[in-house]
Amino acid sequence: MNTYIEEMIHNSANKRITYAEFIRAALYHPEKGYYMKNDIKIGRSGDFITTSNVSHIYGKIIAKWYAENHLKYHLPAAICEIGGGTGRFAKAFLEGWGQYTSVPLTYFLVESSPYHQQLQAETLVGFNNFTQYQNISQLRNFTGLIFSNELFDALPVHVIEKKGGELYEVMITSSEHGLKEVLVPLENMEILRFIDQHGVSLNEEQRIEIPLEMEEMVKSISERLTCGIVISVDYGYTKEEWQHPERKNGSLRGYYRQQMYEDVLQFPGMMDITSHVHFDALIRSGEENGLRFKAKQRQDEFLLSAGILDELADSYDPNPFSEQSKLNRAIKSLILPGGMSSAFHVIIQEKGCDSSKRE
């Protein structure tokens, strides 16, 4: 991958590329990209852990929530999961759905990685009500629930910095010592539009990520949703939170073998690269594309309101390795203060749902 990045830089007009170009290549190159390679990425053997892979209870509770709410919104029993990963969430959702309702369910999985598509197919052996797509463009006139977990934080972003009162885009070039950053006066009109439209404000010597592809993803989701609910689970900040001194260096991070790296130019194609979501921009982009904002909750609050405590075992099991003990520990890890869920938020949006028809 290093050679490929070097060639990208060499072939560019000014011998430099944007962070968005670098991240897109490092994560999504068809053969060399991190997400596209045949390597384990999620879980204790991979580079990072997601809440949907902590336990099957996560997918089960989302299934419980939609089993109740698809009736309230008069929506069909259909879900599209974007970025399905290993398929563990899908399996938990499908199993949970069968426990809460007898209504037949249709499940769509959108996953760009052939490796993960294969893992999904293996995980979902025995289920015949799911369809796999490689791109969201294959989804047509969908009605139901569109769900994603840590989708937006994995999209390519541009990086800008304020220095001497002026705005610069942080670009990437190469030297005899490897890849390095260079500041270039900000001229990208789309970035300038984003800054103005979403009220992005930088303090002196602060840098921040600009998620232009987030806007495109929101637009794509809305275009393919005729009527339904969109649930996006991710970590991020509001405009006010971006102003805190601890955010001065932005949020771009890399994860390699369960270790966090601030320098994401290391190990291209071998590490996960993420950035925190601009929640206000995500919500506003949704509104501008027909997705009406309904709610924003911390993930633990959402899980509690969805009834996760009902799943706790009625009696104590002294065997720490029993299924009930494992389940109880997973539930506690998802709702206790300081746990994984406190860092995540659940954004709920809707499109084309007639509120007058709700129960």
C-alpha positions as CSV (number, residue, x, y, z in Angstrom):
1,M,0.0,0.0,0.0
2,N,2.9,2.4,0.7
3,T,4.0,2.1,-2.9
4,Y,0.5,2.7,-4.2
5,I,0.2,5.9,-2.0
6,E,3.5,7.1,-3.2
7,E,2.4,6.6,-6.8
8,M,-0.8,8.5,-6.1
9,I,1.2,11.4,-4.8
10,H,3.7,11.2,-7.7
11,N,1.0,11.3,-10.3
12,S,-1.0,14.1,-8.7
13,A,-0.8,17.6,-10.2
14,N,1.0,19.2,-7.2
15,K,2.7,16.1,-5.8
16,R,0.2,16.0,-2.9
17,I,-3.1,14.4,-2.1
18,T,-5.9,15.2,0.4
19,Y,-6.5,13.2,3.5
20,A,-9.8,12.1,2.0
21,E,-7.9,10.6,-1.0
22,F,-5.4,8.9,1.4
23,I,-8.1,7.4,3.6
24,R,-10.2,6.2,0.7
25,A,-7.2,4.4,-0.7
26,A,-5.9,3.1,2.7
27,L,-9.4,1.7,3.6
28,Y,-11.2,0.9,0.4
29,H,-8.7,0.1,-2.3
30,P,-10.2,-3.1,-4.0
31,E,-7.1,-5.2,-3.2
32,K,-4.9,-3.3,-0.8
33,G,-7.5,-1.4,1.3
34,Y,-7.8,-2.3,5.0
35,Y,-11.5,-3.1,4.9
36,M,-11.2,-5.1,1.6
37,K,-8.4,-7.5,2.6
38,N,-9.1,-11.0,3.9
39,D,-8.0,-10.3,7.5
40,I,-9.9,-10.4,10.8
41,K,-10.6,-6.8,11.8
42,I,-13.3,-6.9,14.4
43,G,-13.0,-8.5,17.8
44,R,-10.2,-9.5,20.1
45,S,-8.2,-11.0,17.3
46,G,-8.6,-7.9,15.1
47,D,-7.8,-4.2,15.5
48,F,-11.0,-2.9,17.2
49,I,-14.2,-3.9,18.9
50,T,-17.7,-2.6,18.2
51,T,-20.7,-2.6,20.5
52,S,-22.6,-4.8,18.1
53,N,-20.0,-7.5,18.5
54,V,-19.9,-7.4,22.3
55,S,-22.9,-9.8,22.5
56,H,-25.9,-11.0,20.6
57,I,-28.0,-8.9,23.0
58,Y,-27.3,-5.7,21.1
59,G,-28.9,-7.0,17.8
60,K,-31.7,-8.6,19.8
61,I,-32.7,-5.3,21.5
62,I,-32.7,-3.4,18.2
63,A,-34.9,-6.2,16.8
64,K,-37.2,-5.8,19.8
65,W,-37.3,-2.0,19.2
66,Y,-38.3,-2.4,15.6
67,A,-40.7,-5.2,16.2
68,E,-42.7,-2.7,18.3
69,N,-42.1,0.4,16.2
70,H,-42.8,-1.0,12.7
71,L,-46.4,-1.4,13.9
72,K,-46.6,2.1,15.3
73,Y,-45.2,3.5,12.0
74,H,-47.2,1.1,9.8
75,L,-44.0,-0.1,8.2
76,P,-43.2,-3.5,6.7
77,A,-41.0,-6.0,8.5
78,A,-37.9,-5.1,6.5
79,I,-34.4,-3.9,7.5
80,C,-31.4,-2.8,5.5
81,E,-28.1,-2.8,7.5
82,I,-25.3,-0.7,5.9
83,G,-21.8,-2.0,6.7
84,G,-22.8,-5.4,7.9
85,G,-19.3,-6.5,8.9
86,T,-19.1,-10.1,10.1
87,G,-22.9,-10.6,10.1
88,R,-23.0,-11.1,13.8
89,F,-25.5,-8.2,14.3
90,A,-27.7,-9.5,11.5
91,K,-27.8,-13.0,13.0
92,A,-28.7,-11.6,16.5
93,F,-31.4,-9.3,14.9
94,L,-32.9,-12.2,13.0
95,E,-32.9,-14.5,16.0
96,G,-34.3,-11.8,18.2
97,W,-37.0,-10.9,15.7
98,G,-38.2,-14.5,15.8
99,Q,-38.6,-14.3,19.6
100,Y,-40.6,-11.1,19.6
101,T,-42.9,-11.5,16.6
102,S,-44.1,-14.1,14.0
103,V,-44.2,-11.5,11.2
104,P,-41.9,-12.6,8.3
105,L,-38.9,-10.4,8.0
106,T,-36.8,-9.3,5.0
107,Y,-33.2,-8.4,5.7
108,F,-30.8,-6.6,3.3
109,L,-27.0,-6.3,4.0
110,V,-25.0,-3.7,2.2
111,E,-21.3,-4.5,2.5
112,S,-18.5,-3.5,0.1
113,S,-15.9,-6.0,1.3
114,P,-16.1,-9.4,-0.5
115,Y,-14.3,-10.9,2.6
116,H,-17.0,-9.7,4.9
117,Q,-19.8,-10.7,2.5
118,Q,-18.4,-14.2,2.7
119,L,-18.3,-14.1,6.5
120,Q,-21.9,-12.9,6.6
121,A,-23.0,-15.8,4.4
122,E,-21.2,-18.2,6.7
123,T,-22.7,-16.6,9.8
124,L,-26.2,-16.6,8.4
125,V,-26.3,-20.2,7.3
126,G,-29.8,-21.5,8.0
127,F,-31.5,-18.1,7.3
128,N,-33.1,-17.7,3.9
129,N,-34.6,-14.2,4.3
130,F,-31.6,-12.1,3.6
131,T,-30.1,-10.5,0.5
132,Q,-26.5,-9.1,0.2
133,Y,-25.6,-6.0,-1.8
134,Q,-22.2,-4.6,-2.4
135,N,-23.3,-1.0,-2.8
136,I,-26.2,1.0,-1.5
137,S,-27.1,2.0,-5.0
138,Q,-28.4,-1.5,-5.5
139,L,-31.1,-0.8,-2.9
140,R,-34.3,0.4,-4.7
141,N,-37.5,2.0,-3.3
142,F,-36.9,0.6,0.2
143,T,-39.5,0.9,2.9
144,G,-38.7,-0.1,6.5
145,L,-35.7,0.4,8.8
146,I,-32.2,1.4,7.6
147,F,-29.6,0.7,10.3
148,S,-25.9,1.4,10.6
149,N,-23.4,1.0,13.4
150,E,-20.1,2.9,13.1
151,L,-20.7,3.7,9.4
152,F,-20.1,7.4,9.3
153,D,-16.9,7.4,11.4
154,A,-15.2,5.2,8.7
155,L,-15.9,7.5,5.7
156,P,-13.0,9.5,4.2
157,V,-12.6,13.1,5.5
158,H,-10.7,16.2,4.6
159,V,-8.6,17.9,7.3
160,I,-8.3,21.6,7.7
161,E,-6.3,23.8,10.2
162,K,-6.4,27.4,11.3
163,K,-3.0,29.1,11.5
164,G,-2.2,32.8,11.7
165,G,-5.9,33.5,11.3
166,E,-6.1,31.7,7.9
167,L,-7.6,28.4,7.0
168,Y,-5.4,25.7,5.4
169,E,-6.1,22.2,4.1
170,V,-3.8,19.6,5.5
171,M,-2.5,17.7,2.6
172,I,-0.1,14.6,2.3
173,T,3.1,14.5,0.3
174,S,6.1,12.2,0.4
175,S,9.7,12.7,1.3
176,E,12.8,10.5,1.7
177,H,11.6,9.7,5.2
178,G,8.1,8.7,4.1
179,L,4.7,10.4,4.1
180,K,4.3,13.8,5.7
181,E,1.8,16.6,6.0
182,V,1.9,19.9,4.3
183,L,-0.4,22.9,4.8
184,V,-1.9,24.5,1.7
185,P,-4.2,27.6,1.6
186,L,-7.8,26.3,1.7
187,E,-9.3,26.6,-1.8
188,N,-11.7,23.7,-2.0
189,M,-15.1,25.2,-2.5
190,E,-17.0,22.2,-1.2
191,I,-15.1,22.5,2.1
192,L,-15.8,26.2,2.3
193,R,-19.4,25.6,1.6
194,F,-19.5,23.0,4.4
195,I,-17.9,25.4,6.8
196,D,-20.4,28.1,6.0
197,Q,-23.5,25.9,5.8
198,H,-22.9,24.0,9.1
199,G,-21.4,26.9,11.0
200,V,-18.0,25.3,11.6
201,S,-15.7,27.5,13.7
202,L,-12.0,26.9,14.4
203,N,-9.8,28.4,17.1
204,E,-6.3,29.4,16.3
205,E,-4.1,26.4,15.6
206,Q,-7.1,24.0,15.8
207,R,-7.6,21.4,13.2
208,I,-10.8,19.6,12.3
209,E,-12.1,16.9,9.9
210,I,-14.6,17.9,7.2
211,P,-16.8,14.9,6.2
212,L,-18.0,15.7,2.7
213,E,-18.6,12.0,2.0
214,M,-20.9,11.9,5.1
215,E,-23.2,14.3,3.3
216,E,-23.2,12.1,0.2
217,M,-24.0,9.0,2.2
218,V,-26.9,10.7,3.9
219,K,-28.2,11.8,0.5
220,S,-27.8,8.2,-0.9
221,I,-29.7,6.8,2.1
222,S,-32.6,9.2,1.6
223,E,-32.8,8.7,-2.1
224,R,-33.2,4.9,-1.6
225,L,-35.7,5.2,1.2
226,T,-39.3,5.7,0.2
227,C,-40.7,5.5,3.6
228,G,-39.2,4.5,6.9
229,I,-36.9,5.0,9.8
230,V,-33.1,5.6,9.8
231,I,-31.1,4.6,12.9
232,S,-27.4,5.6,12.8
233,V,-25.2,4.6,15.8
234,D,-21.8,6.3,16.0
235,Y,-19.5,8.4,18.2
236,G,-19.1,12.1,17.5
237,Y,-19.5,15.7,18.8
238,T,-21.9,18.6,18.5
239,K,-20.6,22.0,17.3
240,E,-20.2,23.1,20.9
241,E,-18.2,20.0,21.8
242,W,-15.8,20.5,18.9
243,Q,-14.8,23.8,20.5
244,H,-13.5,22.2,23.7
245,P,-9.7,22.6,24.1
246,E,-9.1,18.8,24.1
247,R,-10.4,18.7,20.5
248,K,-7.7,21.0,19.3
249,N,-5.9,18.4,17.2
250,G,-9.1,16.9,15.7
251,S,-10.3,13.4,16.1
252,L,-8.6,11.5,13.3
253,R,-7.2,8.2,14.8
254,G,-5.9,4.9,13.7
255,Y,-6.3,1.5,15.3
256,Y,-3.8,-1.3,14.8
257,R,-3.7,-4.5,16.9
258,Q,-6.0,-3.0,19.6
259,Q,-3.7,0.1,19.9
260,M,-4.7,3.6,19.1
261,Y,-2.4,5.8,16.9
262,E,-2.7,9.6,16.4
263,D,-0.5,9.4,13.3
264,V,-2.7,7.7,10.7
265,L,0.0,7.8,8.1
266,Q,1.5,4.8,9.7
267,F,0.7,1.3,8.4
268,P,-1.6,2.4,5.5
269,G,-3.8,-0.5,4.5
270,M,-3.0,-2.3,7.8
271,M,-4.8,-0.1,10.3
272,D,-8.4,1.1,10.8
273,I,-8.8,4.9,10.4
274,T,-11.7,6.8,12.0
275,S,-12.9,10.2,12.9
276,H,-15.7,11.5,15.1
277,V,-19.0,12.4,13.4
278,H,-20.3,16.0,13.1
279,F,-23.7,15.2,14.7
280,D,-25.2,18.6,13.9
281,A,-24.1,18.4,10.3
282,L,-25.4,14.8,10.0
283,I,-28.8,15.9,11.3
284,R,-29.0,19.0,9.1
285,S,-27.9,17.0,6.0
286,G,-30.7,14.6,6.8
287,E,-33.3,17.4,7.0
288,E,-32.1,18.9,3.8
289,N,-32.5,15.5,2.1
290,G,-35.9,14.7,3.5
291,L,-34.9,12.8,6.6
292,R,-36.8,14.3,9.5
293,F,-34.9,14.4,12.8
294,K,-36.7,12.5,15.6
295,A,-34.2,11.9,18.4
296,K,-30.6,11.8,19.5
297,Q,-29.8,9.6,22.6
298,R,-26.8,8.2,24.2
299,Q,-26.7,4.5,23.3
300,D,-27.1,3.4,26.9
301,E,-30.2,5.6,27.3
302,F,-31.6,4.2,24.0
303,L,-31.0,0.6,25.1
304,L,-32.6,1.2,28.5
305,S,-35.7,2.7,26.8
306,A,-35.8,-0.2,24.4
307,G,-36.1,-2.6,27.4
308,I,-32.7,-4.2,27.7
309,L,-33.1,-4.6,31.4
310,D,-36.0,-7.0,30.7
311,E,-33.4,-9.4,29.4
312,L,-31.4,-9.7,32.6
313,A,-31.6,-13.2,34.1
314,D,-34.1,-13.4,37.0
315,S,-31.7,-15.4,39.2
316,Y,-28.1,-15.2,40.0
317,D,-25.9,-17.9,38.5
318,P,-22.7,-18.6,40.4
319,N,-21.0,-20.1,37.3
320,P,-19.2,-17.1,35.6
321,F,-19.0,-19.1,32.4
322,S,-22.7,-19.9,32.0
323,E,-24.7,-18.3,29.2
324,Q,-26.8,-16.4,31.7
325,S,-23.7,-14.9,33.4
326,K,-22.2,-14.0,30.1
327,L,-25.5,-12.3,29.1
328,N,-25.8,-10.4,32.3
329,R,-22.2,-9.1,32.0
330,A,-22.8,-8.0,28.4
331,I,-25.9,-6.1,29.4
332,K,-24.1,-4.4,32.2
333,S,-21.2,-3.5,29.9
334,L,-23.7,-1.8,27.6
335,I,-25.5,0.3,30.2
336,L,-23.1,1.0,33.1
337,P,-21.6,4.5,33.3
338,G,-18.2,4.7,31.7
339,G,-18.9,1.6,29.5
340,M,-18.7,1.4,25.7
341,S,-22.3,2.8,25.2
342,S,-21.5,6.1,26.9
343,A,-19.3,7.1,24.0
344,F,-21.9,6.3,21.3
345,H,-25.1,8.1,20.3
346,V,-28.2,6.9,18.4
347,I,-29.6,9.2,15.8
348,I,-33.2,8.5,14.7
349,Q,-34.6,10.0,11.5
350,E,-37.7,9.3,9.5
351,K,-39.0,9.8,6.0
352,G,-42.5,9.6,4.6
353,C,-44.1,8.4,7.8
354,D,-47.6,9.7,8.3
355,S,-47.8,10.5,12.0
356,S,-51.6,10.6,11.8
357,K,-51.5,6.8,11.3
358,R,-49.5,5.9,14.3
359,E,-51.1,4.2,17.3
